[in-house]
Amino acid sequence: MDELSQKKLDGILKKEVLALTDGEIGFLKARISYLTAAQKEVYAKVLKREPEVVKEPNLGRSRSYRAMQKEASALGIKVVGVSREDLERSLDTAKGPN
């Protein structure tokens, strides 16, 4: 390991486990082979942690555009060159009130 990386690793290892940033955890994971068995044990919780997946909001769009096109085709509604909003509106109108 180069000197700059070694200094960075040493600085990270001086920190409390819960004080590590995501970048520092990534740095540790990338250099896990340089850690001693004791260091791996101390940092095991963050080394095994999977990154949090941020789920995109649905925004009320439960149907895919393609699924709506199929549904509209089955109802005899024009589906070519139609915006998503127009397609949704047409389907809602064709189905009537819930």
TIDRENKOL-102765 format. One line per field, with one value per atom (N, C-alpha, C, O): residue number from 1; residue in three letters; atom name; x, y, z. Coordinates in steps of 0.05 Angstrom, whole numbers, m for minus. Example, Ala and Ser with C-alpha at 12.3 -4.5 7.8 and 13.67 -1.06 7.14 Angstrom:
2
num <- [1  1  1  1  2  2  2  2]
residuo <- [ALA  ALA  ALA  ALA  SER  SER  SER  SER]
atomo <- [N  CA  C  O  N  CA  C  O]
x <- [264  246  264  285  257  273  258  268]
y <- [m114  m90  m66  m66  m45  m21  1  23]
z <- [156  156  156  169  142  143  157  161]
END
This chain:
98
num <- [1  1  1  1  2  2  2  2  3  3  3  3  4  4  4  4  5  5  5  5  6  6  6  6  7  7  7  7  8  8  8  8  9  9  9  9  10  10  10  10  11  11  11  11  12  12  12  12  13  13  13  13  14  14  14  14  15  15  15  15  16  16  16  16  17  17  17  17  18  18  18  18  19  19  19  19  20  20  20  20  21  21  21  21  22  22  22  22  23  23  23  23  24  24  24  24  25  25  25  25  26  26  26  26  27  27  27  27  28  28  28  28  29  29  29  29  30  30  30  30  31  31  31  31  32  32  32  32  33  33  33  33  34  34  34  34  35  35  35  35  36  36  36  36  37  37  37  37  38  38  38  38  39  39  39  39  40  40  40  40  41  41  41  41  42  42  42  42  43  43  43  43  44  44  44  44  45  45  45  45  46  46  46  46  47  47  47  47  48  48  48  48  49  49  49  49  50  50  50  50  51  51  51  51  52  52  52  52  53  53  53  53  54  54  54  54  55  55  55  55  56  56  56  56  57  57  57  57  58  58  58  58  59  59  59  59  60  60  60  60  61  61  61  61  62  62  62  62  63  63  63  63  64  64  64  64  65  65  65  65  66  66  66  66  67  67  67  67  68  68  68  68  69  69  69  69  70  70  70  70  71  71  71  71  72  72  72  72  73  73  73  73  74  74  74  74  75  75  75  75  76  76  76  76  77  77  77  77  78  78  78  78  79  79  79  79  80  80  80  80  81  81  81  81  82  82  82  82  83  83  83  83  84  84  84  84  85  85  85  85  86  86  86  86  87  87  87  87  88  88  88  88  89  89  89  89  90  90  90  90  91  91  91  91  92  92  92  92  93  93  93  93  94  94  94  94  95  95  95  95  96  96  96  96  97  97  97  97  98  98  98  98]
residuo <- [MET  MET  MET  MET  ASP  ASP  ASP  ASP  GLU  GLU  GLU  GLU  LEU  LEU  LEU  LEU  SER  SER  SER  SER  GLN  GLN  GLN  GLN  LYS  LYS  LYS  LYS  LYS  LYS  LYS  LYS  LEU  LEU  LEU  LEU  ASP  ASP  ASP  ASP  GLY  GLY  GLY  GLY  ILE  ILE  ILE  ILE  LEU  LEU  LEU  LEU  LYS  LYS  LYS  LYS  LYS  LYS  LYS  LYS  GLU  GLU  GLU  GLU  VAL  VAL  VAL  VAL  LEU  LEU  LEU  LEU  ALA  ALA  ALA  ALA  LEU  LEU  LEU  LEU  THR  THR  THR  THR  ASP  ASP  ASP  ASP  GLY  GLY  GLY  GLY  GLU  GLU  GLU  GLU  ILE  ILE  ILE  ILE  GLY  GLY  GLY  GLY  PHE  PHE  PHE  PHE  LEU  LEU  LEU  LEU  LYS  LYS  LYS  LYS  ALA  ALA  ALA  ALA  ARG  ARG  ARG  ARG  ILE  ILE  ILE  ILE  SER  SER  SER  SER  TYR  TYR  TYR  TYR  LEU  LEU  LEU  LEU  THR  THR  THR  THR  ALA  ALA  ALA  ALA  ALA  ALA  ALA  ALA  GLN  GLN  GLN  GLN  LYS  LYS  LYS  LYS  GLU  GLU  GLU  GLU  VAL  VAL  VAL  VAL  TYR  TYR  TYR  TYR  ALA  ALA  ALA  ALA  LYS  LYS  LYS  LYS  VAL  VAL  VAL  VAL  LEU  LEU  LEU  LEU  LYS  LYS  LYS  LYS  ARG  ARG  ARG  ARG  GLU  GLU  GLU  GLU  PRO  PRO  PRO  PRO  GLU  GLU  GLU  GLU  VAL  VAL  VAL  VAL  VAL  VAL  VAL  VAL  LYS  LYS  LYS  LYS  GLU  GLU  GLU  GLU  PRO  PRO  PRO  PRO  ASN  ASN  ASN  ASN  LEU  LEU  LEU  LEU  GLY  GLY  GLY  GLY  ARG  ARG  ARG  ARG  SER  SER  SER  SER  ARG  ARG  ARG  ARG  SER  SER  SER  SER  TYR  TYR  TYR  TYR  ARG  ARG  ARG  ARG  ALA  ALA  ALA  ALA  MET  MET  MET  MET  GLN  GLN  GLN  GLN  LYS  LYS  LYS  LYS  GLU  GLU  GLU  GLU  ALA  ALA  ALA  ALA  SER  SER  SER  SER  ALA  ALA  ALA  ALA  LEU  LEU  LEU  LEU  GLY  GLY  GLY  GLY  ILE  ILE  ILE  ILE  LYS  LYS  LYS  LYS  VAL  VAL  VAL  VAL  VAL  VAL  VAL  VAL  GLY  GLY  GLY  GLY  VAL  VAL  VAL  VAL  SER  SER  SER  SER  ARG  ARG  ARG  ARG  GLU  GLU  GLU  GLU  ASP  ASP  ASP  ASP  LEU  LEU  LEU  LEU  GLU  GLU  GLU  GLU  ARG  ARG  ARG  ARG  SER  SER  SER  SER  LEU  LEU  LEU  LEU  ASP  ASP  ASP  ASP  THR  THR  THR  THR  ALA  ALA  ALA  ALA  LYS  LYS  LYS  LYS  GLY  GLY  GLY  GLY  PRO  PRO  PRO  PRO  ASN  ASN  ASN  ASN]
atomo <- [N  CA  C  O  N  CA  C  O  N  CA  C  O  N  CA  C  O  N  CA  C  O  N  CA  C  O  N  CA  C  O  N  CA  C  O  N  CA  C  O  N  CA  C  O  N  CA  C  O  N  CA  C  O  N  CA  C  O  N  CA  C  O  N  CA  C  O  N  CA  C  O  N  CA  C  O  N  CA  C  O  N  CA  C  O  N  CA  C  O  N  CA  C  O  N  CA  C  O  N  CA  C  O  N  CA  C  O  N  CA  C  O  N  CA  C  O  N  CA  C  O  N  CA  C  O  N  CA  C  O  N  CA  C  O  N  CA  C  O  N  CA  C  O  N  CA  C  O  N  CA  C  O  N  CA  C  O  N  CA  C  O  N  CA  C  O  N  CA  C  O  N  CA  C  O  N  CA  C  O  N  CA  C  O  N  CA  C  O  N  CA  C  O  N  CA  C  O  N  CA  C  O  N  CA  C  O  N  CA  C  O  N  CA  C  O  N  CA  C  O  N  CA  C  O  N  CA  C  O  N  CA  C  O  N  CA  C  O  N  CA  C  O  N  CA  C  O  N  CA  C  O  N  CA  C  O  N  CA  C  O  N  CA  C  O  N  CA  C  O  N  CA  C  O  N  CA  C  O  N  CA  C  O  N  CA  C  O  N  CA  C  O  N  CA  C  O  N  CA  C  O  N  CA  C  O  N  CA  C  O  N  CA  C  O  N  CA  C  O  N  CA  C  O  N  CA  C  O  N  CA  C  O  N  CA  C  O  N  CA  C  O  N  CA  C  O  N  CA  C  O  N  CA  C  O  N  CA  C  O  N  CA  C  O  N  CA  C  O  N  CA  C  O  N  CA  C  O  N  CA  C  O  N  CA  C  O  N  CA  C  O  N  CA  C  O  N  CA  C  O  N  CA  C  O  N  CA  C  O  N  CA  C  O  N  CA  C  O  N  CA  C  O  N  CA  C  O  N  CA  C  O  N  CA  C  O  N  CA  C  O]
x <- [17  0  18  39  10  26  24  6  43  45  20  11  9  m15  m39  m53  m43  m65  m60  m80  m36  m30  m36  m47  m29  m36  m66  m76  m80  m109  m121  m139  m111  m121  m116  m133  m92  m85  m104  m112  m110  m129  m156  m170  m166  m192  m193  m213  m172  m171  m170  m174  m163  m163  m190  m195  m209  m236  m253  m248  m275  m295  m310  m313  m318  m331  m356  m361  m372  m397  m393  m412  m369  m363  m353  m349  m350  m340  m361  m385  m351  m369  m372  m356  m391  m394  m369  m361  m356  m331  m309  m294  m307  m286  m292  m273  m317  m324  m317  m307  m323  m316  m286  m276  m271  m241  m232  m214  m244  m237  m244  m227  m267  m276  m257  m250  m248  m230  m202  m187  m195  m169  m170  m153  m191  m195  m171  m166  m158  m135  m112  m95  m111  m90  m96  m79  m121  m128  m120  m119  m113  m107  m133  m155  m131  m155  m170  m194  m155  m167  m182  m204  m170  m183  m208  m228  m206  m230  m253  m276  m246  m266  m278  m303  m262  m272  m290  m310  m283  m297  m317  m327  m321  m338  m366  m377  m377  m405  m407  m425  m388  m389  m378  m386  m360  m348  m369  m368  m387  m407  m433  m449  m436  m460  m463  m444  m487  m493  m501  m513  m495  m504  m534  m548  m544  m573  m583  m572  m604  m616  m639  m657  m637  m658  m678  m673  m703  m724  m737  m744  m740  m752  m782  m794  m793  m822  m838  m830  m860  m878  m892  m898  m897  m911  m939  m948  m951  m977  m978  m1000  m956  m955  m952  m929  m974  m972  m971  m964  m979  m979  m957  m951  m944  m924  m937  m961  m923  m934  m942  m963  m925  m930  m955  m971  m959  m983  m1008  m1028  m1005  m1028  m1034  m1058  m1013  m1018  m1033  m1051  m1025  m1039  m1068  m1086  m1072  m1100  m1116  m1139  m1105  m1119  m1125  m1147  m1106  m1110  m1134  m1150  m1135  m1157  m1184  m1204  m1184  m1208  m1214  m1235  m1196  m1201  m1193  m1202  m1175  m1166  m1140  m1122  m1137  m1112  m1089  m1091  m1067  m1044  m1018  m999  m1018  m994  m992  m1011  m969  m964  m980  m986  m987  m1003  m985  m970  m987  m971  m982  m1004  m965  m973  m998  m1017  m998  m1021  m1047  m1068  m1045  m1068  m1078  m1102  m1059  m1066  m1080  m1100  m1069  m1082  m1110  m1128  m1113  m1139  m1159  m1182  m1150  m1167  m1176  m1199  m1157  m1164  m1184  m1203  m1179  m1196  m1224  m1244  m1226  m1252  m1266  m1290  m1251  m1263  m1273  m1293  m1259  m1267  m1291  m1306  m1294  m1315  m1308  m1285  m1327  m1321  m1315  m1327  m1298  m1290  m1312  m1309]
y <- [m23  0  25  25  45  69  84  80  103  117  134  134  147  164  147  155  124  107  95  92  89  78  99  92  124  145  149  152  147  149  126  130  102  78  81  75  90  94  114  110  135  155  144  150  128  116  96  95  81  61  73  60  99  113  122  129  123  132  111  87  120  101  89  102  64  50  65  68  75  88  116  128  127  154  153  175  130  128  137  131  151  159  136  117  138  118  115  93  138  137  123  108  127  114  84  67  77  48  35  13  49  39  35  15  54  53  28  14  24  0  m26  m44  m27  m51  m57  m80  m36  m40  m50  m61  m44  m52  m71  m71  m88  m107  m126  m136  m132  m151  m139  m155  m113  m101  m101  m94  m107  m107  m132  m154  m129  m153  m166  m155  m191  m205  m190  m189  m177  m161  m137  m131  m124  m100  m109  m95  m132  m142  m147  m143  m157  m163  m137  m136  m117  m92  m78  m67  m79  m65  m83  m75  m107  m127  m116  m121  m101  m91  m74  m76  m56  m38  m51  m44  m70  m83  m102  m106  m113  m131  m117  m128  m92  m77  m72  m63  m77  m71  m42  m31  m29  m1  1  m17  23  27  33  49  20  24  44  39  65  86  79  79  74  67  92  110  93  116  117  95  140  141  133  138  121  110  133  130  155  177  170  182  150  142  127  122  119  105  75  65  62  34  16  m7  28  13  23  47  4  11  21  15  37  48  25  26  5  m18  m33  m41  m37  m50  m34  m45  m8  10  8  9  7  4  m21  m21  m43  m69  m67  m76  m56  m53  m35  m42  m13  5  m8  m5  m24  m38  m57  m59  m71  m90  m76  m87  m50  m35  m19  m6  m21  m8  21  37  29  57  60  42  82  87  90  104  76  76  86  89  92  101  131  145  141  170  184  208  170  182  185  166  207  211  193  184  189  172  183  169  210  223  219  213  223  220  191  186  172  144  137  123  147  142  153  140  177  191  175  171  166  151  124  117  111  86  90  75  111  118  124  116  139  146  121  117  104  80  60  47  59  41  52  37  78  90  93  87  102  106  80  59  82  57  49  29]
z <- [0  0  0  13  m15  m16  10  26  14  39  46  68  26  30  39  57  25  33  61  76  68  94  116  137  111  130  133  155  111  111  127  143  122  136  166  182  173  202  215  238  201  211  216  236  197  199  223  238  226  248  275  295  277  303  311  334  292  298  311  309  324  334  311  290  313  292  282  258  301  294  282  272  284  274  245  234  234  206  186  188  166  144  124  125  106  85  68  60  62  47  61  49  87  103  105  104  107  108  81  81  60  33  31  19  41  41  56  47  80  96  81  80  69  55  32  27  18  m5  4  m12  29  39  62  80  62  84  87  109  65  66  83  91  87  103  133  149  140  168  183  171  208  224  232  229  243  251  273  273  291  313  301  310  282  269  254  254  241  226  246  239  269  289  300  304  305  316  296  303  270  249  234  213  245  231  225  203  243  239  214  199  210  187  162  140  165  141  128  104  144  133  125  111  134  129  99  85  89  61  59  78  37  34  34  24  45  46  18  4  11  m15  m12  4  m26  m25  m46  m70  m37  m55  m66  m51  m92  m104  m98  m97  m93  m88  m112  m135  m107  m128  m143  m167  m130  m142  m153  m172  m141  m149  m176  m186  m186  m211  m206  m206  m202  m195  m221  m219  m243  m268  m286  m288  m300  m319  m344  m350  m360  m385  m404  m416  m405  m423  m414  m431  m388  m378  m385  m392  m382  m389  m419  m427  m436  m464  m471  m488  m459  m464  m455  m469  m432  m421  m440  m446  m449  m467  m494  m505  m504  m529  m527  m545  m504  m499  m498  m505  m489  m487  m513  m515  m533  m558  m558  m574  m540  m537  m553  m551  m568  m583  m563  m543  m569  m550  m562  m548  m588  m601  m599  m605  m591  m589  m568  m571  m547  m525  m500  m494  m487  m463  m440  m442  m421  m398  m384  m378  m381  m367  m383  m372  m410  m427  m427  m426  m427  m426  m400  m400  m378  m351  m351  m341  m361  m361  m378  m370  m401  m419  m406  m408  m393  m380  m357  m353  m341  m318  m328  m316  m350  m362  m373  m369  m386  m398  m377  m381  m354  m333  m317  m304  m317  m302  m272  m265  m256  m227  m213  m220  m194  m179  m162  m148]
END
